[in-house]
């Protein structure tokens, strides 16, 4: 006889019903990862049309009423990416990384320096002071780091996915070592900029790379986009991704599907050049064009992959 359990109202639930619940839950999780970024995309575009003014980046809307939508969407999307178990070890690993960096994109404003400068020049009567603002940011980031640390411990204790990815060969080991080093460097930068300076000296300005100033927010956004591109690549070249498992998903094997995913990947890689071309129509706005471009491309990929998986399950 099969195992029978009970649901919340006492009615029996057979394993087949439980499997169906898991499948439906997984499907909604996938669609949330499509709709949430599209909400942000629509809101920023609609706001630009209504205000007849386009911000330099999506993150620049942090200083506008769109801020709540921006932060909410980024945090919710990050949670979905971490909760989602990819159809391969590589996809799961990179989506976890993308979720981690998405939180920093949400919590560390791209225009933090301007916000703090405004607070210094025009101290609010009963509002937030610079000290209070930085203190709140420190608490939020610390809490996120503790939570992520707890999730890593749980992952290592209850799953062998990371260990299996490490054992796949020198390429996998090199990828984990590289991304781990990047993560460590990013965390060191955050700690130094946020915690090792007096509150009134915190800037989160990051570092300078040639003529470009890369702030902590910018770096998190770059790493987020890179992780999403790798997730697409794991489907575009499935023959290079071994040990697929988890969530009952099936890797793309159809040549036409793989070719489409490869096209999306290369278009994501070409994003900076495409955005630079669009910026000729609106100077100083290439970053928001790049963000819109990458969101649309990853959304397109995710819709295609979600529909493909639904036909198989």
C-alpha positions as CSV (number, residue, x, y, z in Angstrom):
1,X,0.0,0.0,0.0
2,X,1.2,3.6,-0.8
3,X,1.9,6.0,2.0
4,X,-0.9,8.3,2.9
5,X,-0.5,11.5,4.8
6,X,-2.9,14.2,5.9
7,X,-3.2,17.8,4.8
8,X,-4.2,20.8,7.0
9,X,-7.9,20.0,7.1
10,X,-7.4,16.3,7.9
11,X,-8.3,15.0,4.4
12,X,-6.0,12.3,3.2
13,X,-3.3,13.3,0.6
14,X,-1.8,10.5,-1.5
15,X,1.8,10.9,-2.9
16,X,0.4,11.6,-6.3
17,X,-1.5,14.5,-5.0
18,X,1.5,15.8,-3.2
19,X,3.5,15.5,-6.4
20,X,0.9,17.6,-8.2
21,X,1.0,20.2,-5.5
22,X,4.8,20.4,-5.8
23,X,4.5,20.7,-9.6
24,X,2.0,23.5,-9.5
25,X,4.0,25.3,-6.8
26,X,7.1,25.0,-8.9
27,X,5.3,26.3,-12.0
28,X,4.0,29.4,-10.2
29,X,7.5,30.0,-8.8
30,X,8.9,30.0,-12.4
31,X,6.2,32.4,-13.6
32,X,6.9,34.7,-10.7
33,X,10.5,35.0,-11.9
34,X,9.0,36.3,-15.2
35,X,6.3,38.6,-13.9
36,X,8.2,40.3,-11.1
37,X,10.9,41.8,-13.3
38,X,8.3,42.7,-15.9
39,X,6.4,44.7,-13.2
40,X,9.6,46.7,-12.6
41,X,10.1,47.1,-16.3
42,X,6.6,48.3,-16.9
43,X,6.5,50.7,-13.9
44,X,9.8,52.4,-14.9
45,X,8.7,52.7,-18.5
46,X,5.2,54.0,-17.6
47,X,6.8,56.5,-15.1
48,X,9.2,57.8,-17.8
49,X,6.2,58.3,-20.1
50,X,4.1,60.0,-17.5
51,X,6.9,62.2,-16.2
52,X,8.3,62.8,-19.6
53,X,11.7,62.2,-18.1
54,X,13.9,59.1,-18.2
55,X,16.2,58.3,-15.3
56,X,19.8,57.2,-16.1
57,X,19.1,53.7,-14.7
58,X,16.4,51.7,-13.2
59,X,18.2,51.9,-9.9
60,X,18.1,55.7,-10.1
61,X,14.3,55.4,-9.4
62,X,15.3,54.6,-5.8
63,X,14.9,58.3,-5.1
64,X,11.4,58.4,-6.5
65,X,8.0,56.9,-5.5
66,X,9.0,53.9,-7.7
67,X,11.5,53.0,-5.0
68,X,9.1,50.7,-3.1
69,X,8.3,48.8,-6.3
70,X,12.0,48.5,-7.2
71,X,13.1,47.2,-3.7
72,X,10.1,44.9,-3.4
73,X,10.6,43.4,-6.9
74,X,14.3,42.9,-6.4
75,X,13.9,41.2,-3.0
76,X,11.1,39.0,-4.1
77,X,13.0,38.0,-7.3
78,X,16.1,37.2,-5.2
79,X,14.0,35.0,-2.9
80,X,12.5,33.2,-6.0
81,X,15.9,32.6,-7.5
82,X,17.4,31.2,-4.3
83,X,14.3,29.0,-3.7
84,X,14.3,27.7,-7.2
85,X,16.2,24.5,-7.9
86,X,17.7,24.6,-11.3
87,X,17.5,21.7,-13.8
88,X,21.3,21.4,-13.5
89,X,23.8,21.9,-10.8
90,X,25.4,24.8,-12.7
91,X,22.0,26.6,-13.2
92,X,21.1,26.2,-9.5
93,X,24.5,27.5,-8.4
94,X,24.4,30.6,-10.6
95,X,20.8,31.4,-9.8
96,X,21.7,31.3,-6.1
97,X,24.5,33.7,-6.8
98,X,22.2,36.0,-8.8
99,X,19.7,36.0,-5.9
100,X,22.5,37.1,-3.5
101,X,23.6,40.0,-5.7
102,X,20.0,41.0,-6.4
103,X,19.6,41.8,-2.6
104,X,22.5,44.2,-2.7
105,X,21.1,45.9,-5.8
106,X,17.9,46.4,-3.8
107,X,19.4,47.5,-0.5
108,X,22.4,49.7,-1.6
109,X,21.1,52.6,-3.7
110,X,23.1,53.6,-6.7
111,X,22.7,57.2,-5.7
112,X,23.6,56.7,-2.0
113,X,26.2,59.5,-2.0
114,X,23.6,61.9,-3.3
115,X,21.0,60.8,-0.7
116,X,23.5,61.2,2.1
117,X,24.7,64.6,0.8
118,X,21.1,65.8,0.7
119,X,20.6,64.6,4.3
120,X,23.7,66.5,5.4
121,X,22.7,69.7,3.6
122,X,19.1,69.6,4.5
123,X,18.7,67.7,7.8
124,X,15.0,66.7,8.2
125,X,13.2,67.9,11.2
126,X,11.7,64.6,12.3
127,X,13.1,62.5,9.5
128,X,16.1,60.1,9.2
129,X,19.5,61.5,9.8
130,X,22.7,60.3,8.1
131,X,23.7,58.3,11.2
132,X,20.3,56.6,11.3
133,X,20.3,55.9,7.6
134,X,23.7,54.3,7.7
135,X,22.9,52.4,10.9
136,X,19.7,51.0,9.3
137,X,21.7,50.0,6.2
138,X,24.3,48.3,8.3
139,X,21.7,46.3,10.2
140,X,20.0,45.3,6.9
141,X,23.2,44.1,5.2
142,X,24.4,42.3,8.3
143,X,21.0,40.5,8.6
144,X,21.2,39.5,5.0
145,X,24.7,38.1,5.4
146,X,23.7,36.1,8.5
147,X,20.7,34.7,6.6
148,X,22.8,33.8,3.6
149,X,25.3,32.1,5.8
150,X,22.6,30.1,7.5
151,X,21.3,29.0,4.0
152,X,24.8,28.0,3.0
153,X,25.1,25.9,6.2
154,X,21.7,24.2,5.5
155,X,22.7,23.6,1.9
156,X,26.0,21.9,2.9
157,X,24.3,19.9,5.6
158,X,21.3,18.7,3.8
159,X,22.4,18.6,0.1
160,X,25.4,17.4,-1.8
161,X,24.7,19.5,-4.9
162,X,27.7,21.8,-4.4
163,X,30.0,18.9,-3.7
164,X,28.8,17.1,-6.8
165,X,29.4,20.3,-8.9
166,X,32.9,20.5,-7.5
167,X,33.7,16.9,-8.3
168,X,32.6,17.3,-12.0
169,X,36.1,18.2,-13.1
170,X,38.7,20.9,-13.4
171,X,36.4,23.3,-15.3
172,X,33.7,23.1,-12.5
173,X,36.3,23.5,-9.8
174,X,37.8,26.5,-11.7
175,X,34.4,28.1,-12.0
176,X,33.5,27.6,-8.4
177,X,37.0,29.0,-7.3
178,X,36.6,32.0,-9.6
179,X,33.1,32.9,-8.5
180,X,34.0,32.2,-4.9
181,X,36.9,34.6,-5.1
182,X,34.7,37.2,-6.8
183,X,32.2,36.8,-4.0
184,X,34.8,37.1,-1.3
185,X,36.3,40.2,-2.9
186,X,32.8,41.7,-3.1
187,X,32.1,41.0,0.5
188,X,35.4,42.5,1.6
189,X,34.6,45.6,-0.4
190,X,31.2,45.9,1.3
191,X,32.6,45.4,4.8
192,X,35.4,47.9,4.2
193,X,33.1,50.6,2.7
194,X,30.1,50.1,5.1
195,X,31.5,49.0,8.4
196,X,35.1,50.2,8.7
197,X,34.4,53.9,8.2
198,X,32.6,56.3,10.5
199,X,28.9,56.7,9.5
200,X,29.4,60.2,8.2
201,X,32.2,59.0,5.9
202,X,30.4,56.0,4.3
203,X,30.0,56.4,0.5
204,X,29.8,52.8,-1.0
205,X,31.6,54.3,-4.0
206,X,33.5,51.1,-4.8
207,X,36.5,51.6,-7.1
208,X,37.6,53.2,-10.3
209,X,38.2,51.2,-13.4
210,X,39.8,53.4,-16.0
211,X,37.4,56.3,-16.7
212,X,34.5,54.5,-15.0
213,X,33.6,54.7,-11.4
214,X,32.2,51.3,-10.2
215,X,30.1,51.7,-7.1
216,X,29.1,48.7,-4.9
217,X,25.6,48.9,-6.3
218,X,26.9,48.8,-9.9
219,X,29.2,45.9,-9.2
220,X,26.3,43.9,-7.7
221,X,24.2,44.6,-10.8
222,X,27.0,43.6,-13.1
223,X,27.5,40.3,-11.2
224,X,23.8,39.7,-11.2
225,X,23.5,40.1,-15.0
226,X,26.6,37.9,-15.4
227,X,25.0,35.1,-13.3
228,X,21.8,35.3,-15.3
229,X,23.8,34.9,-18.5
230,X,25.5,31.8,-17.2
231,X,22.2,30.4,-16.3
232,X,21.0,30.9,-19.9
233,X,24.3,29.3,-21.1
234,X,23.7,26.2,-19.0
235,X,20.6,25.6,-21.2
236,X,22.1,26.8,-24.5
237,X,25.0,24.3,-24.3
238,X,23.4,21.4,-22.3
239,X,26.0,18.9,-23.7
240,X,28.6,20.8,-21.7
241,X,26.6,20.6,-18.5
242,X,26.7,17.1,-16.9
243,X,25.0,15.6,-13.9
244,X,21.6,17.2,-14.5
245,X,19.1,16.5,-11.8
246,X,16.6,18.0,-9.4
247,X,13.0,19.2,-9.6
248,X,12.0,16.7,-12.3
249,X,13.1,19.0,-15.0
250,X,14.5,17.9,-18.4
251,X,17.3,19.7,-20.1
252,X,16.7,21.2,-23.6
253,X,17.8,18.6,-26.2
254,X,16.0,20.0,-29.3
255,X,18.6,21.6,-31.6
256,X,16.2,24.5,-32.5
257,X,15.6,25.3,-28.8
258,X,19.3,25.2,-28.1
259,X,20.0,27.6,-31.0
260,X,17.4,30.0,-29.7
261,X,18.9,29.9,-26.2
262,X,22.4,30.5,-27.7
263,X,21.1,33.5,-29.6
264,X,19.6,34.9,-26.4
265,X,22.9,34.3,-24.5
266,X,25.0,36.1,-27.2
267,X,22.5,39.0,-27.3
268,X,22.9,39.3,-23.5
269,X,26.6,39.4,-23.9
270,X,26.3,42.1,-26.6
271,X,24.0,44.1,-24.3
272,X,26.5,46.9,-23.5
273,X,27.1,47.6,-27.2
274,X,23.4,47.5,-28.0
275,X,22.7,49.8,-25.1
276,X,25.5,52.2,-26.2
277,X,23.9,52.3,-29.7
278,X,20.5,53.2,-28.2
279,X,22.0,55.8,-26.0
280,X,22.8,57.8,-29.1
281,X,19.1,58.7,-29.1
282,X,19.2,59.6,-25.4
283,X,22.7,60.4,-24.2
284,X,23.6,59.4,-20.6
285,X,21.0,56.8,-20.5
286,X,22.8,53.7,-21.8
287,X,22.6,52.0,-18.4
288,X,18.9,51.9,-18.3
289,X,18.8,50.8,-21.9
290,X,21.2,48.0,-20.9
291,X,19.0,47.0,-17.9
292,X,15.8,46.9,-20.0
293,X,17.6,44.9,-22.7
294,X,18.9,42.3,-20.2
295,X,15.5,42.0,-18.4
296,X,13.7,41.5,-21.6
297,X,16.1,38.9,-22.9
298,X,16.2,36.9,-19.7
299,X,12.4,37.1,-19.4
300,X,12.1,35.8,-23.0
301,X,14.4,32.9,-22.2
302,X,12.5,32.1,-19.0
303,X,9.1,32.2,-20.7
304,X,10.4,29.8,-23.4
305,X,12.0,27.4,-20.9
306,X,8.9,27.5,-18.6
307,X,6.6,26.7,-21.5
308,X,9.0,23.9,-22.7
309,X,9.1,22.3,-19.3
310,X,5.3,22.5,-18.8
311,X,4.8,20.5,-22.0
312,X,7.1,17.8,-20.7
313,X,5.7,17.5,-17.1
